[in-house]
């Protein structure tokens, strides 16, 4: 039987993507704190921060923060309203570049993708191949990306996150355990605060401790997620890199940094999310017939509402209006809101970008 060589997987993540797109057309913004989101209106604006430059993050502004709070914390930053057409166009171009260097590209989000490059390079030449990817994105699109390289998707993502922005981290098969073992378990994508708390109570704080933990005990603690986590911790996860099939639905959710009582902030955030969902539908070249919203109050009580339309549409104004109408049912609830989301489904493939009201 032929020996199966380890795969070579890249995780490519555009650095501060929305900000990078804005700086590409306004180079004078380089080095300046930039905040993208709702209009701050001198500290009286509604809505939240959608993205922030690294300079703004260093000064305490984060995505999901109310835009009024961001203004109070950083009034001298440059504030920009999101330009989804621009971001979508740049994303499409970047993904096209990545496909030139890979056997398969799996787009994970508007600014992130996995690349299977197993037949395009070797472990001896993989650093040069990754540098060529980074150089092509920078020279042709004017933005930087961080690349993580590993034998599987989960380790490649963790590797990329260890050196941002504009970084490159290569984890060869023989180094995978040495790289993963000292990291906190929170570095594993999908390990949220609750799972981390459960593991910490069981004496598991690092990925290495998780890899050596009893499998049976782990199942008792985490149920079906135990096998998935155990495989990642041991560096043996083997999920394939594959082109995403036609989606059954598209959704975006946003959790507030602090629970929100001001419904205008909720609606402003909902508008941003609707634009984001529409942008994803545009990239997928689909029209939708079903629109839904999710609203989560403090205490994690979550409600969903949806509406099926008379025809398929691809108009962002229609999506925003219906999302607001569906969410209006909860407007008079006195409890603070923790999370809101928008979802579209029942797709029709569209070759162009018709907008139907």
Wavefront OBJ file of the C-alpha trace (Angstrom):
o trace
v 0.000 0.000 0.000
v 1.340 3.428 -0.956
v 2.368 5.712 1.865
v 0.026 8.688 2.180
v 2.026 11.848 2.650
v 0.707 14.572 4.983
v -1.451 17.190 3.316
v -0.242 20.770 3.112
v -2.970 23.230 4.105
v -2.841 27.023 4.122
v -5.145 29.235 6.138
v -5.152 32.678 4.521
v -6.724 35.533 6.461
v -6.808 39.097 5.158
v -5.500 41.560 7.746
v -8.163 43.994 9.038
v -9.883 43.429 5.701
v -12.529 46.175 5.692
v -10.022 48.722 6.920
v -7.488 47.544 4.328
v -10.062 48.080 1.559
v -10.710 51.621 2.789
v -6.986 52.364 2.965
v -6.455 51.024 -0.531
v -8.567 53.823 -1.965
v -7.425 56.390 0.619
v -3.714 55.701 1.281
v -3.481 58.681 3.649
v -5.360 56.559 6.214
v -2.288 54.353 6.689
v -1.159 54.341 10.316
v -4.322 56.175 11.431
v -6.919 54.642 13.773
v -9.872 53.738 11.541
v -13.323 52.600 12.714
v -15.924 51.164 10.344
v -19.570 51.016 11.377
v -22.565 53.219 12.003
v -22.316 57.010 11.811
v -21.017 58.083 15.262
v -22.755 61.489 15.013
v -20.373 63.069 17.479
v -21.018 60.407 20.099
v -24.808 60.362 19.640
v -24.917 57.734 16.869
v -26.704 54.393 17.002
v -25.380 51.026 15.916
v -22.069 49.329 16.530
v -18.488 49.038 15.348
v -18.212 46.555 12.490
v -14.425 46.621 12.166
v -11.461 48.529 13.560
v -7.863 48.977 12.477
v -5.093 47.527 14.606
v -4.267 51.049 15.783
v -7.856 51.520 16.990
v -7.877 48.078 18.646
v -4.713 48.951 20.554
v -6.587 51.980 21.919
v -9.565 49.923 23.119
v -12.034 49.973 20.211
v -13.345 46.536 19.231
v -15.935 45.146 16.831
v -19.402 44.887 18.345
v -18.834 47.907 20.596
v -21.573 50.581 20.459
v -20.405 53.292 18.066
v -21.146 55.978 20.665
v -18.787 54.260 23.120
v -16.107 54.004 20.431
v -16.436 57.741 19.779
v -16.079 58.591 23.462
v -13.022 56.397 23.691
v -11.440 57.503 20.416
v -13.016 60.708 19.019
v -10.020 61.495 16.798
v -10.233 58.256 14.806
v -11.405 58.242 11.193
v -14.927 56.828 10.991
v -16.244 55.209 7.804
v -19.678 53.853 6.846
v -19.309 50.260 5.463
v -18.980 50.019 1.672
v -20.174 46.472 1.028
v -19.849 46.741 -2.745
v -16.163 47.555 -2.367
v -15.521 44.767 0.143
v -17.331 42.214 -2.008
v -15.409 43.167 -5.153
v -12.035 42.971 -3.384
v -12.956 39.644 -1.764
v -13.892 38.134 -5.116
v -10.583 39.248 -6.615
v -8.561 37.907 -3.676
v -10.255 34.504 -3.842
v -9.438 34.355 -7.534
v -5.769 34.952 -6.729
v -5.750 32.236 -4.075
v -7.175 29.715 -6.551
v -4.126 30.231 -8.769
v -1.913 28.761 -6.035
v -4.027 25.847 -4.769
v -5.621 22.560 -5.770
v -8.765 23.443 -3.816
v -9.881 26.658 -2.106
v -12.553 26.642 0.595
v -13.798 30.172 1.257
v -14.646 30.382 4.959
v -15.807 34.021 4.975
v -15.495 37.220 2.972
v -11.836 37.575 4.028
v -10.689 34.078 4.948
v -10.009 30.803 3.098
v -8.368 27.407 3.380
v -6.100 26.216 0.560
v -5.066 22.625 -0.145
v -1.691 23.035 -1.861
v -0.470 19.461 -1.468
v 0.355 18.940 -5.162
v 1.668 22.490 -5.674
v 4.597 22.414 -3.259
v 6.522 20.307 -0.731
v 7.355 20.793 2.917
v 10.865 21.806 1.820
v 9.538 24.597 -0.432
v 6.281 25.460 1.335
v 7.541 28.716 2.852
v 8.440 30.074 -0.589
v 4.996 29.043 -1.902
v 3.264 30.821 0.992
v 5.372 33.936 0.463
v 4.352 33.896 -3.215
v 0.672 33.848 -2.159
v 1.177 36.779 0.196
v 3.136 38.711 -2.427
v 0.467 38.183 -5.109
v -2.333 39.411 -2.807
v -0.309 42.458 -1.759
v 0.949 43.421 -5.228
v -2.309 42.825 -7.096
v -4.892 43.908 -4.525
v -2.951 46.266 -2.270
v -3.753 44.454 0.989
v -1.824 42.093 3.251
v -2.746 38.659 4.504
v -1.524 36.337 7.210
v -0.896 32.700 6.298
v -0.745 29.677 8.585
v 0.637 26.417 7.185
v 0.063 22.976 8.689
v -0.956 19.398 7.803
v -4.633 20.117 8.625
v -7.162 22.950 8.682
v -7.478 23.458 12.431
v -3.732 23.701 13.040
v -3.277 25.960 10.003
v -5.871 28.377 11.414
v -4.245 28.393 14.848
v -0.840 28.918 13.223
v -2.098 31.915 11.277
v -3.633 33.500 14.349
v -0.314 33.309 16.190
v 1.404 35.962 14.064
v -0.837 38.780 12.814
v -0.778 41.030 10.896
v 1.111 40.134 7.698
v 2.544 37.018 9.306
v 3.590 33.560 8.144
v 3.818 30.562 10.462
v 4.758 27.092 9.173
v 4.015 24.045 11.339
v 5.534 20.938 9.769
v 4.127 17.459 10.560
v 6.960 16.654 12.965
v 6.404 19.940 14.865
v 2.642 19.888 15.179
v 2.442 18.595 18.763
v 5.311 20.790 19.954
v 3.488 23.795 18.471
v 0.046 22.944 19.848
v 0.845 21.553 23.320
v 1.720 24.806 25.176
v -1.191 26.826 23.776
v -4.268 27.601 25.926
v -7.331 25.561 24.945
v -9.113 28.795 24.057
v -6.917 28.977 20.933
v -8.947 26.135 19.415
v -11.648 27.638 17.223
v -15.010 26.754 18.718
v -13.847 26.550 22.335
v -15.912 29.322 23.851
v -15.956 30.630 27.416
v -18.325 27.917 28.664
v -16.291 25.016 27.234
v -13.084 26.600 28.506
v -14.641 26.897 31.958
v -15.624 23.208 31.965
v -12.142 22.150 30.884
v -10.453 24.425 33.418
v -12.540 22.944 36.231
v -11.302 19.518 35.077
v -7.684 20.710 35.244
v -7.256 21.154 31.478
v -5.772 24.511 30.551
v -3.504 23.808 27.583
v -3.948 21.959 24.311
v -1.310 19.452 25.430
v -3.233 18.705 28.624
v -6.353 18.216 26.519
v -4.510 15.775 24.223
v -3.451 13.685 27.262
v -6.822 13.853 29.012
v -8.926 10.709 29.413
v -11.157 10.226 26.374
v -13.967 8.700 28.412
v -13.888 11.537 30.919
v -13.833 14.069 28.103
v -16.968 12.488 26.641
v -18.684 12.797 30.001
v -17.827 16.485 30.138
v -18.460 17.557 26.549
v -20.538 14.883 24.864
v -20.219 14.579 21.082
v -17.783 17.496 20.878
v -15.170 15.444 22.724
v -13.972 13.487 19.690
v -13.638 16.632 17.582
v -11.631 18.459 20.272
v -9.448 15.436 20.985
v -8.516 15.136 17.312
v -7.571 18.811 17.056
v -5.538 18.702 20.274
v -3.551 15.711 19.005
v -2.988 17.298 15.618
v -4.772 14.524 13.736
v -7.902 16.340 12.516
v -8.468 15.387 8.866
v -11.364 17.504 7.634
v -10.930 17.984 3.873
v -10.491 21.332 2.203
v -13.429 21.458 -0.193
v -15.260 23.970 -2.304
v -18.369 24.979 -0.426
v -21.546 23.568 -1.966
v -24.469 25.797 -2.781
v -25.649 27.062 0.617
v -29.088 26.222 1.982
v -29.089 29.440 3.964
v -26.869 32.409 4.815
v -26.849 34.064 8.199
v -24.882 36.537 10.284
v -25.239 37.099 14.017
v -23.656 39.696 16.236
v -23.318 39.530 20.012
v -23.027 42.871 21.769
v -20.028 43.596 23.936
v -22.564 44.525 26.629
v -26.295 43.790 26.646
v -28.153 46.677 25.000
v -31.351 48.403 26.149
v -31.399 51.129 23.499
v -33.512 49.763 20.654
v -32.074 52.258 18.185
v -28.689 50.641 18.724
v -30.280 47.234 18.124
v -31.892 48.409 14.880
v -28.700 50.062 13.679
v -26.851 46.816 14.270
v -29.594 44.890 12.503
v -29.174 47.157 9.469
v -25.432 46.450 9.385
v -26.038 42.716 9.647
v -28.641 42.777 6.876
v -26.144 44.521 4.589
v -23.552 41.887 5.468
v -25.961 39.036 4.697
v -26.923 40.666 1.407
v -23.229 40.970 0.525
v -22.735 37.254 1.135
v -25.764 36.450 -1.036
v -24.305 38.689 -3.734
v -20.993 36.813 -3.597
v -22.860 33.504 -3.865
v -24.880 34.951 -6.800
v -28.195 33.919 -5.240
v -31.546 35.588 -4.699
v -33.605 34.692 -1.635
v -37.266 34.263 -0.813
v -37.205 33.749 2.945
v -35.964 36.276 5.529
v -35.563 35.568 9.232
v -34.283 37.320 12.344
v -33.063 36.100 15.723
v -33.127 38.132 18.916
v -31.465 36.921 22.111
v -32.178 38.622 25.420
v -30.127 38.475 28.601
v -30.280 35.012 30.080
v -29.871 33.528 26.562
v -33.622 33.399 25.838
v -33.728 33.444 22.036
v -36.613 34.119 19.645
v -36.806 33.700 15.864
v -39.212 35.134 13.324
v -39.288 34.672 9.551
v -41.266 35.648 6.476
v -41.598 34.024 3.052
v -41.869 36.546 0.227
v -43.978 36.394 -2.915
v -40.904 36.235 -5.158
v -37.133 35.846 -4.976
v -35.319 39.125 -4.338
v -31.774 40.424 -4.114
v -32.410 43.973 -2.978
v -30.583 45.054 0.218
v -33.247 47.676 0.979
v -35.958 45.007 0.940
v -33.899 42.751 3.207
v -33.241 45.573 5.678
v -36.894 46.649 5.769
v -38.211 43.121 6.370
v -35.602 42.417 9.046
v -36.688 45.559 10.895
v -40.371 44.626 10.572
v -39.735 41.141 11.964
v -37.651 42.473 14.845
v -40.249 45.143 15.706
v -42.285 42.514 17.581
v -39.629 42.519 20.301
v -39.093 46.263 20.472
v -41.290 46.759 23.516
v -39.688 43.964 25.550
v -38.024 45.688 28.540
v -35.134 43.214 28.740
v -31.717 44.117 27.318
v -30.700 42.468 24.049
v -27.625 40.266 23.941
v -27.513 39.213 20.266
v -29.295 39.845 16.958
v -29.040 37.989 13.676
v -30.403 37.915 10.137
v -30.875 34.860 7.926
v -31.929 34.352 4.305
v -32.847 31.080 2.564
v -34.972 29.503 -0.206
v -32.472 30.472 -2.884
v -32.649 30.887 -6.623
v -29.411 30.914 -8.563
v -28.907 34.179 -10.447
v -26.362 34.807 -13.143
v -26.573 38.580 -12.787
v -27.396 41.087 -10.125
v -31.021 41.905 -10.747
v -32.777 43.742 -7.950
v -36.456 43.023 -7.510
v -38.536 45.068 -5.152
l 1 2 3 4 5 6 7 8 9 10 11 12 13 14 15 16 17 18 19 20 21 22 23 24 25 26 27 28 29 30 31 32 33 34 35 36 37 38 39 40 41 42 43 44 45 46 47 48 49 50 51 52 53 54 55 56 57 58 59 60 61 62 63 64 65 66 67 68 69 70 71 72 73 74 75 76 77 78 79 80 81 82 83 84 85 86 87 88 89 90 91 92 93 94 95 96 97 98 99 100 101 102 103 104 105 106 107 108 109 110 111 112 113 114 115 116 117 118 119 120 121 122 123 124 125 126 127 128 129 130 131 132 133 134 135 136 137 138 139 140 141 142 143 144 145 146 147 148 149 150 151 152 153 154 155 156 157 158 159 160 161 162 163 164 165 166 167 168 169 170 171 172 173 174 175 176 177 178 179 180 181 182 183 184 185 186 187 188 189 190 191 192 193 194 195 196 197 198 199 200 201 202 203 204 205 206 207 208 209 210 211 212 213 214 215 216 217 218 219 220 221 222 223 224 225 226 227 228 229 230 231 232 233 234 235 236 237 238 239 240 241 242 243 244 245 246 247 248 249 250 251 252 253 254 255 256 257 258 259 260 261 262 263 264 265 266 267 268 269 270 271 272 273 274 275 276 277 278 279 280 281 282 283 284 285 286 287 288 289 290 291 292 293 294 295 296 297 298 299 300 301 302 303 304 305 306 307 308 309 310 311 312 313 314 315 316 317 318 319 320 321 322 323 324 325 326 327 328 329 330 331 332 333 334 335 336 337 338 339 340 341 342 343 344 345 346 347 348 349 350 351 352 353 354 355 356 357
